[in-house]
């Protein structure tokens, strides 16, 4: 594809937003690894764009936490420290355990059936780690959407986005997918039975166990 064609492909939205999404997917796909320097000139040449939309895109990713800007050195893909990972898991545990309690107390039967269907999809994906990741995220984000606290959704979405940078993701540990699935089963049972205190504790345990597994892979 020539430069003009690439530029036309990026045209429907504001150009810098398209560039940001392109870089975001490269980061999540590990084409740009955590800690890697982002070669702006090379990327501009590949995409057939000027440096202005590239710089604006990098600002967006820096706000999201995916990119770190270093004075006189340029932009780098953010690396997650052990403390970063621990603090992200702790916040997710707090936010999502409360959401689980709210769902158990007040969600409609239709909403619970939707979550059960998402859980069933998770069950089917246990042999495929990438598909399991995606199904797991769909379940957690839909639970938050149903609960309806938009501020909670925004914070969790940002945290989950940054957590994709973690090289030592808990699900990389041998056997963790099966353990995570069992935890989801127990959580789903508590939600369906509307046991809100149990649902809250199970969600908190789910993240605590994820943090413990992630720490062991380091």
One Martini backbone bead per residue (centre of mass of N, CA, C, O) as a GRO file, in nm:
protein
  218
    1UNK     BB    1   0.096   0.036   0.024
    2UNK     BB    2   0.070   0.354  -0.017
    3UNK     BB    3   0.070   0.655   0.132
    4UNK     BB    4  -0.206   0.757   0.026
    5UNK     BB    5  -0.369   0.507   0.106
    6UNK     BB    6  -0.307   0.518   0.411
    7UNK     BB    7  -0.428   0.799   0.457
    8UNK     BB    8  -0.716   0.723   0.368
    9UNK     BB    9  -0.757   0.504   0.586
   10UNK     BB   10  -0.722   0.735   0.824
   11UNK     BB   11  -0.962   0.956   0.764
   12UNK     BB   12  -1.247   0.928   0.913
   13UNK     BB   13  -1.089   1.022   1.141
   14UNK     BB   14  -0.893   1.162   1.321
   15UNK     BB   15  -0.574   1.107   1.255
   16UNK     BB   16  -0.456   1.076   1.547
   17UNK     BB   17  -0.660   0.851   1.630
   18UNK     BB   18  -0.564   0.642   1.424
   19UNK     BB   19  -0.273   0.635   1.515
   20UNK     BB   20  -0.329   0.550   1.806
   21UNK     BB   21  -0.464   0.279   1.732
   22UNK     BB   22  -0.226   0.159   1.583
   23UNK     BB   23  -0.030   0.166   1.827
   24UNK     BB   24  -0.202   0.012   2.026
   25UNK     BB   25  -0.198  -0.258   1.863
   26UNK     BB   26   0.109  -0.289   1.863
   27UNK     BB   27   0.136  -0.309   2.168
   28UNK     BB   28  -0.065  -0.547   2.222
   29UNK     BB   29   0.099  -0.728   1.991
   30UNK     BB   30   0.420  -0.680   2.043
   31UNK     BB   31   0.555  -0.489   1.824
   32UNK     BB   32   0.562  -0.310   2.086
   33UNK     BB   33   0.756  -0.318   2.346
   34UNK     BB   34   0.826  -0.291   2.652
   35UNK     BB   35   1.065  -0.019   2.641
   36UNK     BB   36   1.035   0.079   2.364
   37UNK     BB   37   1.130   0.270   2.112
   38UNK     BB   38   0.974   0.526   1.923
   39UNK     BB   39   0.988   0.559   1.575
   40UNK     BB   40   0.859   0.823   1.429
   41UNK     BB   41   0.979   0.841   1.141
   42UNK     BB   42   0.916   0.554   1.053
   43UNK     BB   43   0.608   0.563   1.103
   44UNK     BB   44   0.547   0.801   0.918
   45UNK     BB   45   0.644   0.659   0.660
   46UNK     BB   46   0.452   0.412   0.674
   47UNK     BB   47   0.179   0.609   0.691
   48UNK     BB   48   0.203   0.890   0.546
   49UNK     BB   49   0.291   1.114   0.766
   50UNK     BB   50   0.322   1.346   0.983
   51UNK     BB   51   0.432   1.450   1.302
   52UNK     BB   52   0.178   1.573   1.425
   53UNK     BB   53  -0.014   1.322   1.458
   54UNK     BB   54   0.195   1.157   1.611
   55UNK     BB   55   0.223   1.342   1.859
   56UNK     BB   56  -0.078   1.337   1.934
   57UNK     BB   57  -0.095   1.031   1.975
   58UNK     BB   58   0.119   1.014   2.203
   59UNK     BB   59  -0.041   1.182   2.404
   60UNK     BB   60  -0.276   0.989   2.432
   61UNK     BB   61  -0.102   0.742   2.531
   62UNK     BB   62   0.012   0.888   2.779
   63UNK     BB   63  -0.259   0.928   2.925
   64UNK     BB   64  -0.313   0.606   2.927
   65UNK     BB   65  -0.006   0.475   2.989
   66UNK     BB   66   0.144   0.343   2.725
   67UNK     BB   67   0.325   0.604   2.728
   68UNK     BB   68   0.658   0.741   2.764
   69UNK     BB   69   0.795   1.056   2.821
   70UNK     BB   70   1.130   1.165   2.736
   71UNK     BB   71   1.356   1.387   2.778
   72UNK     BB   72   1.526   1.403   2.476
   73UNK     BB   73   1.420   1.080   2.391
   74UNK     BB   74   1.115   1.039   2.382
   75UNK     BB   75   0.923   0.752   2.311
   76UNK     BB   76   0.784   0.491   2.526
   77UNK     BB   77   0.701   0.196   2.623
   78UNK     BB   78   0.553   0.097   2.889
   79UNK     BB   79   0.658  -0.018   3.204
   80UNK     BB   80   0.587  -0.264   3.441
   81UNK     BB   81   0.601  -0.268   3.758
   82UNK     BB   82   0.550  -0.426   4.047
   83UNK     BB   83   0.391  -0.191   4.166
   84UNK     BB   84   0.196  -0.142   3.938
   85UNK     BB   85   0.061  -0.417   3.946
   86UNK     BB   86  -0.033  -0.415   4.239
   87UNK     BB   87  -0.207  -0.153   4.225
   88UNK     BB   88  -0.397  -0.245   4.000
   89UNK     BB   89  -0.517  -0.492   4.141
   90UNK     BB   90  -0.624  -0.343   4.392
   91UNK     BB   91  -0.824  -0.159   4.241
   92UNK     BB   92  -0.984  -0.376   4.094
   93UNK     BB   93  -1.083  -0.517   4.348
   94UNK     BB   94  -1.246  -0.282   4.463
   95UNK     BB   95  -1.428  -0.208   4.216
   96UNK     BB   96  -1.538  -0.504   4.135
   97UNK     BB   97  -1.655  -0.599   4.404
   98UNK     BB   98  -1.872  -0.383   4.426
   99UNK     BB   99  -2.011  -0.444   4.157
  100UNK     BB  100  -2.092  -0.736   4.226
  101UNK     BB  101  -2.280  -0.661   4.457
  102UNK     BB  102  -2.475  -0.487   4.291
  103UNK     BB  103  -2.562  -0.708   4.096
  104UNK     BB  104  -2.676  -0.912   4.301
  105UNK     BB  105  -2.896  -0.707   4.408
  106UNK     BB  106  -3.011  -0.543   4.109
  107UNK     BB  107  -3.015  -0.716   3.880
  108UNK     BB  108  -3.150  -0.852   3.628
  109UNK     BB  109  -3.229  -1.147   3.489
  110UNK     BB  110  -3.126  -1.067   3.207
  111UNK     BB  111  -2.841  -0.978   3.293
  112UNK     BB  112  -2.756  -1.248   3.418
  113UNK     BB  113  -2.790  -1.409   3.156
  114UNK     BB  114  -2.570  -1.256   3.004
  115UNK     BB  115  -2.338  -1.333   3.193
  116UNK     BB  116  -2.370  -1.637   3.157
  117UNK     BB  117  -2.303  -1.636   2.854
  118UNK     BB  118  -2.016  -1.520   2.891
  119UNK     BB  119  -1.919  -1.752   3.068
  120UNK     BB  120  -1.961  -1.977   2.860
  121UNK     BB  121  -1.746  -1.865   2.669
  122UNK     BB  122  -1.513  -1.900   2.865
  123UNK     BB  123  -1.529  -2.207   2.883
  124UNK     BB  124  -1.464  -2.251   2.569
  125UNK     BB  125  -1.159  -2.089   2.593
  126UNK     BB  126  -0.944  -2.251   2.779
  127UNK     BB  127  -0.745  -2.354   2.529
  128UNK     BB  128  -0.731  -2.031   2.459
  129UNK     BB  129  -0.569  -1.770   2.577
  130UNK     BB  130  -0.656  -1.528   2.400
  131UNK     BB  131  -0.961  -1.590   2.410
  132UNK     BB  132  -0.978  -1.581   2.716
  133UNK     BB  133  -0.899  -1.291   2.756
  134UNK     BB  134  -1.135  -1.169   2.590
  135UNK     BB  135  -1.369  -1.302   2.750
  136UNK     BB  136  -1.293  -1.188   3.025
  137UNK     BB  137  -1.322  -0.888   2.951
  138UNK     BB  138  -1.617  -0.896   2.864
  139UNK     BB  139  -1.732  -0.973   3.136
  140UNK     BB  140  -1.622  -0.741   3.314
  141UNK     BB  141  -1.729  -0.499   3.143
  142UNK     BB  142  -2.029  -0.580   3.144
  143UNK     BB  143  -2.073  -0.570   3.444
  144UNK     BB  144  -2.020  -0.264   3.460
  145UNK     BB  145  -2.240  -0.171   3.265
  146UNK     BB  146  -2.476  -0.282   3.428
  147UNK     BB  147  -2.419  -0.125   3.690
  148UNK     BB  148  -2.353   0.202   3.583
  149UNK     BB  149  -2.069   0.324   3.666
  150UNK     BB  150  -1.889   0.540   3.478
  151UNK     BB  151  -1.636   0.586   3.655
  152UNK     BB  152  -1.562   0.296   3.694
  153UNK     BB  153  -1.535   0.222   3.397
  154UNK     BB  154  -1.307   0.418   3.328
  155UNK     BB  155  -1.093   0.317   3.527
  156UNK     BB  156  -1.090   0.017   3.446
  157UNK     BB  157  -1.023   0.054   3.149
  158UNK     BB  158  -0.750   0.187   3.200
  159UNK     BB  159  -0.625  -0.042   3.367
  160UNK     BB  160  -0.659  -0.270   3.156
  161UNK     BB  161  -0.488  -0.141   2.939
  162UNK     BB  162  -0.221  -0.134   3.103
  163UNK     BB  163  -0.212  -0.445   3.180
  164UNK     BB  164  -0.123  -0.534   2.884
  165UNK     BB  165   0.190  -0.471   2.954
  166UNK     BB  166   0.221  -0.723   3.118
  167UNK     BB  167   0.456  -0.976   3.107
  168UNK     BB  168   0.332  -1.111   3.398
  169UNK     BB  169   0.078  -1.243   3.359
  170UNK     BB  170  -0.115  -1.455   3.538
  171UNK     BB  171  -0.202  -1.646   3.284
  172UNK     BB  172   0.094  -1.761   3.231
  173UNK     BB  173   0.055  -1.950   3.445
  174UNK     BB  174   0.047  -2.259   3.529
  175UNK     BB  175  -0.305  -2.318   3.571
  176UNK     BB  176  -0.456  -2.034   3.583
  177UNK     BB  177  -0.696  -2.068   3.395
  178UNK     BB  178  -0.843  -2.283   3.565
  179UNK     BB  179  -0.862  -2.114   3.824
  180UNK     BB  180  -1.014  -1.874   3.702
  181UNK     BB  181  -1.261  -2.034   3.610
  182UNK     BB  182  -1.351  -2.129   3.889
  183UNK     BB  183  -1.394  -1.844   4.001
  184UNK     BB  184  -1.615  -1.772   3.797
  185UNK     BB  185  -1.817  -1.986   3.875
  186UNK     BB  186  -1.857  -1.892   4.166
  187UNK     BB  187  -1.947  -1.608   4.096
  188UNK     BB  188  -2.191  -1.681   3.922
  189UNK     BB  189  -2.345  -1.828   4.147
  190UNK     BB  190  -2.369  -1.580   4.335
  191UNK     BB  191  -2.521  -1.399   4.141
  192UNK     BB  192  -2.769  -1.586   4.086
  193UNK     BB  193  -2.824  -1.599   4.413
  194UNK     BB  194  -2.778  -1.309   4.538
  195UNK     BB  195  -2.485  -1.307   4.688
  196UNK     BB  196  -2.325  -1.024   4.758
  197UNK     BB  197  -2.096  -1.082   4.960
  198UNK     BB  198  -1.977  -1.321   4.805
  199UNK     BB  199  -1.926  -1.181   4.536
  200UNK     BB  200  -1.728  -0.975   4.645
  201UNK     BB  201  -1.516  -1.178   4.761
  202UNK     BB  202  -1.462  -1.336   4.499
  203UNK     BB  203  -1.354  -1.098   4.338
  204UNK     BB  204  -1.122  -1.031   4.525
  205UNK     BB  205  -0.986  -1.310   4.510
  206UNK     BB  206  -0.935  -1.310   4.207
  207UNK     BB  207  -0.722  -1.075   4.221
  208UNK     BB  208  -0.536  -1.187   4.435
  209UNK     BB  209  -0.459  -1.440   4.268
  210UNK     BB  210  -0.350  -1.288   4.025
  211UNK     BB  211  -0.122  -1.145   4.174
  212UNK     BB  212   0.024  -1.395   4.279
  213UNK     BB  213   0.082  -1.512   3.995
  214UNK     BB  214   0.237  -1.270   3.880
  215UNK     BB  215   0.463  -1.269   4.095
  216UNK     BB  216   0.571  -1.566   4.026
  217UNK     BB  217   0.667  -1.484   3.715
  218UNK     BB  218   0.923  -1.284   3.797
   0.00000   0.00000   0.00000
